[in-house]
Amino acid sequence: MDEARAAAHRLMTAVTEEGALLSDSAEALAALAPPERARARRLAATALRWRDRADRALGPFLRARPHPAVLNAMRLALTEIRVEGAPDHAAVGAAVEIVRATPAAGQAGLANAVLRNVLRQGPEAWDALPLPRLPKWLRKPLVADFGAEAIAAMESAFARTPSLDLTVKDPATAGDWAARLGADLLPTGSLRLADPGQVSRLPGFEEGAWWVQDAAAAIPARALAPRPGERVLDLCAAPGGKTLQLAAAGAEVTALDISGPRMGRVAENLARCGLSADPVTADALHWQGGPFDAVLLDAPCSATGTIRRHPDLPAARRDEAWPDLFALQERLIDRALDLVRPGGRVVFCTCSLLIDEGEEQVRDARARHPGLRVVTDALRLPGISRDWVGTEGLRLRPDFWTEAGGMDGFFVTVLGRPD
């Protein structure tokens, strides 16, 4: 059996049937060699990204919905053939073998017959199908927030495999590193590589000249604009990209997160990049410290803005947790305002497309804190269109920068605490 394909199938089924995420897959892939581990993750992500189109292609040849393991095996084979260009016989044969190893082994013949019927239609039938759509439970609130046309544009962005973005430690050298790495220099100062290969082997990795960070995720720290010597708190800091930005700007950074293992990653990244910060593992709601000149709060959220990088998110379905997340964000905003000095600033951001996790949070915070203001001028940064900045803050969408490959969805605001 092809172990990478079998592992990809297990990952898919964990996502679709157990609500797991691909980011939690390390243990499931531990037995594979690194190249096969990467291949398994890629195959699973590709199949989940194109799951909706695969289901449309398979549907006419199914009288009833098959066992979930069988359906995932067919999705995997079909997307591997149509998206990655795998030979028909190899992918179909692997799917049949995978099904035979599941509790639904009796449906191996069904999988073989359905896949061969679909493939007889030729690749043009696949290409004629609509791009994958978000599931209804997620699409409905987003259409209410942005309209159907905008969501269709975002879905088009989600269908593309994203490039790799980097943040350079010394912004003055970004152009030099772009030339050395063969990367595009984006309008906001991030670098973008279309086909990076193994990241740890790229020039500049070992010496910590840059780190991996989506271009949109690099905006909040730039909006905070730390000055050398300022005391800055990075609240909910892991995995640490924003901490690195703040430290590289010369701020005295306290990086706080509730997760010890994730804070370990922050410490590793700081050491690799030759930067320093005070790492703290604690619950932000109860930790005592400050006051700080500025606080950056990248709050826990639905992560709906990162679907282009994490196509497993819609399949895992986690909307039942949204009300708790909204309430937690409110409490964290209030805590951040407690920890910043009078006249200081708080950057609040979420990697979410939901208005409830962005603009609505700002409106509610201003109602709770008279005199709190939105510093919109701080959001008018290089590469940021004026149209993206509203009364409550900056709204970044996956369909922005379409010609450059898009970006993650983010909401970013700068809140000025009254003196």
Buried (B, 14 or more C-beta within 10 A) or exposed (E): EBBBBBBBBBBBBBBBEEEBBBEEBEEBBEEBEEEBBBBBBBBBBBBBBBBBBBBBBBEEBBEEEBBBBBBBBBBBBBBBBBBEEBEBEBBBBBBBBBBBBBEBEEBBEBBBEBBEEBBEEEEEEBEEBEBBBBBEEBBEBBBEBBEEEBBBBBBBBBBBBBBBBBBBBEBEBBEEBBEBBEBBBBEBBBBBBEEBEEEEEBEBBEEBBBBBBBBBBBBBBBBBBBEEEBBBBBBBBBBBBBBBBBBBBEBBBBBBBBBEEBBEBBBEBBEBBEBEBEBBBBEBEEBEBBBBBBBBBBBBBBBBBBBBBBBBBBBBBBBEEBEEBBEBBBEBBBBBBEBBBEEBBBBBBBBBBBBBBBBBBBEBBBEEBEEBEBBBEBBEBEEBEEEBBBEBBBBBBBBBBEEEBBBBBBBBBBBBBEE
